[in-house]
Each structure stands twice: as structure tokens, then as C-alpha cells.
């Protein structure tokens, strides 16, 4: 499974942008926003996991295990550059769009 680099924006309210890297070796993630903003998420790192059910996708959790991001239908075993989807940023209660930039 490769490392996955995503970028995206909020799709409700202002179209605030963000990026996130999902690291395969240790299942960690790290995110950021322009100017070190916290418009999409205040937490910027943690652990991630893929769940095939009940809601298929990648869950990026904080250190306490609370879900920070959900990337619906993102499957690390089949992902390709250019894949797109939607999800949720839970800390700010915002719907988000995501795009796979690189593997």
C-alpha cells in the first residue's frame, strides 16, 4: 500500500483548502492549511485506518482515537492518482471534497 497525498476544499461555506498525507508504513497522517489556518481542522496529525463497512473509507483519528476526517470511498488498496470524492471534517462540522494528488 502506498503513501497517499490528498488535497481538497470545504464544500459548504467558504471553500477553505487543505492537504493531508496518509503514511502507509505506520498508519499516521499529517495535514495542513494555507497560512497554518484551522478553518477545516484544528488537529493536524494522528493515526488513520480504512474500514470497508459500515461507511467505506479512510478515517483519520486524533491521538485519543476521535475521528477528525472521514474520506468516503477512499480505498488505499485500489486508489489511483486523480481519484476524487467527498467526506467530512468533524472538528469544524464541514463537508469536504478530496482529490488524490500523488502516491
C-alpha positions, -999 to 999 in steps of 0.1 A, spaced: 0 0 0 14 34 -10 16 67 9 -13 88 -3 -13 126 -7 -47 143 -9 -58 179 -13 -92 194 -12 -115 221 0 -146 226 21 -178 224 0 -200 242 24 -194 278 34 -161 293 23 -141 270 1 -112 267 25 -84 244 12 -64 218 30 -39 190 23 -33 157 40 -7 129 37 -16 93 47 16 74 55 13 36 49 43 24 70 30 35 104 -6 45 95 -1 81 106 -14 112 89 -4 148 88 -24 177 74 -21 214 68 -39 245 56 -26 277 39 -11 301 65 -13 275 92 -51 281 94 -76 259 113 -106 265 91 -110 229 81 -94 211 111 -76 221 143 -59 187 147 -30 183 122 -18 147 129 -27 113 142 -34 77 131 -56 66 102 -74 34 93 -95 20 64 -129 5 72 -149 -14 45 -181 -12 65 -205 3 76 -192 35 58 -164 25 35 -135 49 36 -105 62 55 -109 75 90 -82 100 103 -82 100 141 -66 122 167 -43 108 194 -73 99 215 -90 80 187 -116 106 179 -124 109 141 -111 141 127 -115 134 90 -136 109 70 -128 103 33 -158 84 19 -149 56 -6 -112 61 -4 -97 26 -5 -59 25 0 -56 -8 -18 -72 5 -51 -66 42 -50 -52 60 -81 -39 95 -87 -68 116 -98 -94 98 -77 -120 122 -62 -146 120 -35 -163 137 -6 -161 133 31 -163 152 64 -141 173 87 -157 166 121 -140 192 142 -155 220 121 -186 201 110 -178 207 73 -184 187 43 -152 184 22 -141 173 -12 -109 154 -17 -86 146 -46 -56 122 -48 -25 142 -59 2 115 -56 10 80 -44 
